[in-house]
Amino acid sequence: MRRASFRTVRGRRLCLPVVAALAAAAAVPPGLATGSATTSGGSFTASDFEWSANGNARSTKLTIAPGGTVTFSYPSGHSEHNADFGKGPKPTSCAQTAGIPVGKVPPVPHIPSSAGWSGSCTFSIPGVYRFHCDLHTFMTGTVVVEGPGGSPFAGKPSSATSLRSPQRGTTVHGSVKLSNAATGGSLAVDVRATAKSLGRRGGALVRVGRLTKSAVKPGTIRFGVALNAAAKRAVRSQGRLTVAVEVTLQAPGRSPVSVTRRVLLKP
């Protein structure tokens, strides 16, 4: 199967028909997705073996404003821990403020270290920053840096999303325009077909393709979503397959916004 891919491009928007069947209006659930209030900073404290946000053992997520500073520490215990942001987005800058320095930061410290260390990181760019302990990867936490308010779509979701119909082949192609509010957020494209169209019982929609992208930037993103094996067979055997394509954008710390279009695929 061909891998789904994204490309950020500049170019004109294709004007495409809006098909009502299998389409859903954009939905914006109320409230923030993070479940925590936005602050100018906060703290994560490591213990054996979990992280606590702002001293709350039940919370491992902080939501802060751009430019905020978060402290990380392991004040007491009998193990070794650190905060590593892995291959995902990283803080703008970090510094180790206590304990024996053991290398570059982030991670804070560079390697899991015994109790008595602390450090701080500044987050200037909106986005979702996930971290873990290198020695205990189940110890995870999240810093959400909120971006500006407003819709992550550049304009109305229906007009910001372009999906030609019909299309040929077994990969669904389209594009979506992102606003400044989407900075650092995520994009997901889900392709679904009815079970009946796949030769199964029932009329429920079944997901036949998906791709995601994190840490997105404003502008136009073109995407291609490859169908799974069952959907490919349906296209080739029946000579056509109608799919519902749902495009979802989620700005950092905000609720997701979606738009759905119907696309007819032919061999």
N, C-alpha and C positions, 0 to 999 in steps of 0.2 A: 504494500500500500504506500502511495506517495505520502510524504509527511506534509502536514499543513504548515504554511509559512506566512509570515507577515513582511510587508515592506512599507516603510514610510516614504511617501512620494508627494510631489507637487503636481497638480494637474487639474483639469476641469472635472466637474462632477457630471456623471452620466445621468440623464433624465430618464427615469424608469417608471413604469406603471405601478400603481398600488393595487394589489389584489386583495379583496376583502376576505375571501375564504381562507381559513387557517391563519388569519392575521389577528393580532391582539394589539390594543392600544398601549402606548407607553405607560408604565405604572411606576409611581414614586411612593413607596411606603413611607409613612411618617417616621420621624425620629432618626437618630444617628445609628449607624450600623455597629458602632463600637460599644455602645452601652456605657460609656464613661464620658464625663465632662471634659471639655477642652481646657488645658491649663498651659502656663508658660514653661513648665518643666515638671520633673517628678523624680522618682527613685525606684530602683529594683534592688532588692536584698536577696542574696542567695543563702539558703540553709541546706541542710542535708535531708531531702534532696528535691528542692523546689525553689521557684522564684516567687517573690511577693512584691506586688506593685504598690508603692506608697504605704507599705506596712500591712497591706491587706492580703492575708494568706490565700484568700479565695480568688484573687485577681492576678492575672499575668499579662495585662494589657494596659497601656497608657495612651491617652490621646492628648497631643500637645499642639501648640501653634508653631508655625515655622520660626526657626531661630531659637527654639527652646533647648534647654540643657537637661539631660537625664543622668543621674548618678547611678553607678553600679558598685555593689560592695558585697563582701563576704566577711562579716565581722567576727563570727565565731562558728566553730564546728570541727569535725575530725576528718574531713575529706579534702578534696581539691576541686575547685570550680573556676570557670571563667565565662565571659560573654562573647561569643563569636557570631558575627553576622553572616558567615559562610559566603556563598556565591551570590547572595541577593544584594539589594541596595545597602549601602554602608553610610554611617554618619558622616557629616561634613568634616568633623575633627574629633579626636579623642585624646585624653591624657590620663596616665596613671598617677593618682595622687597619694597613694599609700601602698606599702608593701615593697618587695624587692623587684625592680624592673627586670624582665626576662626577655625583652625583645620589642619589636614594633607593635604599636596599637593603632586601630583595633586588630585582633581581639583584645579585650580588657580582662585580665592581663593577657600577654601573648600566648601563654599556655596555662592550663589549669594549675592553680596555685593554692597553697594552704591558707587558712583563715588569716585575716589581718590586712587584706588588700582592699583598695577602693579606686575608683576612677570616674571620669565624667565624659560624656559625649554630647556634642552639639549637632542638632538636626535642622538644617536650613531649607532643605528641599522637600515639598510635600511628597508623601508616599507612605508605604507600609514597610516597616523595617522589622524583620523577624530574626531572633537570635537564639542561641542554644549554648549549653555547656559542652565543650569538646569531649570531656570525659564521660558525661552523662547526657546523651543526646535527647533524652526524654524531658530534660529540664529546658523548657522553651518559654519565650516571652515575646511580646510584640509592642513596638512603638509606632503609633499612627500619627503622622504629621499632617494635619488638615490643610487642604488647599483653600482657594477662594470659593465662596458660595456660587450657586448657580448650576445649571445643567452641564454635565460633562459632554453632551452633544453640542456641536456648533450649529445652533438653530434648533428647530423642531426635530425630534428623533426620526420621524418619518422622512423628512427632507434631507437630513444629514446622512442617511443610510442609503446606499445605492446597491441594488441587486437586480441584474438583468434577468428577464424571463421571456422566452425560454433560454436555457443554456444547453450546450452540448458537452458530453463527457461525464465523468464520475467525480468531478471536483467542483464544489460550489464556489464561485468567485464573486467578490463584492468589495465594497469600500465603505468607510465610515469617517466622517469628519468630527474631530475632537476639539473641544474648546479649552481655554486655559484652565478651567475648573477640573479637567480630567488629569492634569499633571500629577504623575506619580501613582495614578490609579491603575485599574485593571480592565481588560477587555475580554469578553468571552463570546464565542459564536457557537451556538448549538443548532444542529440540523436534525430534524425529526421527520419521520414518515409514519403513516398509519400501519398498524400490524397487518391489516388485510392486504395492503399494497405489497407487503413483503412475503405474502403467502402464508400468513399466520391467522389465527382466529382473533376476532375482536376488532374494534375500531379505535383502540387507544393509540396515542402517538408514541412511537419508539425512537429513541435517539440513535441516529445512524452516523453521526460525525460530530466532532467537537475540537475546538482549539482555544487556547487562552494566551494572553500576553499580559505581563505585569510591568509596572514602572513605565506606563505609556506617556507620551508627550503630545502637546497640541499639534494639530495638523491632520492630514489625510492618511489613513492607513488602509492599504489594500490587503485583502486576505484571500486565502484559498483553503477550503475545508474538504479533505478527501473523504469519500463515503466508505463505510465498512463493507465487508465482503457480501453480506446479505443485500444491501442496497445496490451494490454494483451488479449483482446477479439480476435484481429486479429491473434495473434500467436496460440491461442487455436482452433479457428474455421477453419483457413486455414492450420494449421500445419507448418507454416513457416512465417517469416517476415524479410525482408531485411531493415536494418537501416543504416543511415550514422552517424558516431560518430565523432564529431569535438572536438578536445582537444586544448584549448587555454591557453597559459601562458602569463602573463603580468608582467614584472619586474617593480619595482617602478620607476615611471617617464619615462617609456619607452613605445613604441608602442607594442600592442599585437602581438603574433606570434602563428599561428594555423596550425594544420595538421588534415586532415579528412580521416577516413577509413570506408569501408563498412563491416558490420558484418551481417551474416545470423543467425537468431534466430529460434530455434525449441522448441516444447514443452518438 
